[in-house]
Amino acid sequence: MLNAVVPWPFPADGALTHVRDTALPQIERGEAWDWTLRLKEEPERIIGRIGLYLGQNNRGFWMGLPWQGRGLMTEAVIAVTDYWFEVLSFPVLRAPKAVENVGSRRISEKTGMRVVETKDGEYVSGILPTEVWEITAEEWRAWRAVNPVVTK
Ligand SMILES: CC(C)(COP(=O)(O)OP(=O)(O)OC[C@H]1O[C@@H](n2cnc3c(N)ncnc32)[C@H](O)[C@@H]1OP(=O)(O)O)[C@@H](O)C(=O)NCCC(=O)NCCS
């Protein structure tokens, strides 16, 4: 259920070429803002990634399998969504995701987003029904006012 832009099977140099040829140039052009995710007790090890992007898909993320299901991506999503609205000052954030991507949808649902469109999307696993989730700056601030999250 990763976006079809991700090459699959993932090549041995896939991370290097993606960061060097796509992610860093996008960041330099001011079209993307990207973070690696690391545990405080093991800061050298990258366990996941989250990014914000101009265009139709404003936020993307993945978490390594051993670290899934601990609430870590929810924590990261809240931090970078604050950044999208409060530092970058965009009026709205939209994120398409496969309907069957339960974990990703749950994160959107838990953080005050709503579905504004359904369509097909292209993923590594093929064409899948997709929902576009959205939240406005005003809605985000209202949600944050009653969800003063403290990071672990
Ligand atoms: C989606 C993904 C980032 C979630 O990361 P995570 O760190 O496991 O997320 P969290 O622990 O914060 O969990 C978020 C919620 O989803 C639920 N959830 C997570 N994975 C789930 C699964 N496979 N099935 C059902 N629920 C799931 C959690 O229980 C939690 O809900 P809750 O608070 O009500 O219990 C992770 O599964 C992943 O990297 N998937 C592969 C890449 C991907 O799909 N990226 C998103 C593309 S749109």
The ligand as an ORCA input file, in Angstrom:
! r2SCAN-3c Opt
* xyz 0 1
  C       0.829      3.136      8.638
  C       1.998      3.051      9.606
  C       2.922      4.228      9.362
  C       1.457      3.121     11.042
  O       2.574      3.270     11.920
  P       2.486      2.876     13.475
  O       3.678      3.450     14.181
  O       2.229      1.425     13.592
  O       1.180      3.671     13.909
  P       0.624      3.848     15.389
  O       1.239      2.845     16.312
  O       0.730      5.288     15.721
  O      -0.889      3.376     15.199
  C      -1.890      4.182     14.679
  C      -3.238      3.509     14.858
  O      -3.438      2.540     13.830
  C      -3.658      1.264     14.395
  N      -2.950      0.310     13.546
  C      -1.647      0.380     13.174
  N      -1.374     -0.644     12.336
  C      -2.516     -1.359     12.210
  C      -2.881     -2.544     11.492
  N      -1.993     -3.176     10.721
  N      -4.141     -2.997     11.586
  C      -5.049     -2.344     12.352
  N      -4.775     -1.217     13.059
  C      -3.515     -0.738     12.981
  C      -3.098      1.343     15.792
  O      -3.721      0.388     16.646
  C      -3.420      2.775     16.171
  O      -4.768      2.922     16.506
  P      -5.261      3.026     18.038
  O      -4.497      4.173     18.650
  O      -6.718      3.242     17.935
  O      -4.867      1.708     18.675
  C       2.787      1.737      9.434
  O       1.906      0.641      9.515
  C       3.562      1.647      8.118
  O       4.686      2.126      8.016
  N       2.963      1.014      7.082
  C       3.631      0.834      5.815
  C       3.800      2.148      5.053
  C       2.498      2.859      4.842
  O       1.454      2.260      4.642
  N       2.568      4.202      4.903
  C       1.404      5.052      4.733
  C       1.018      5.184      3.298
  S      -0.472      6.188      3.185
*
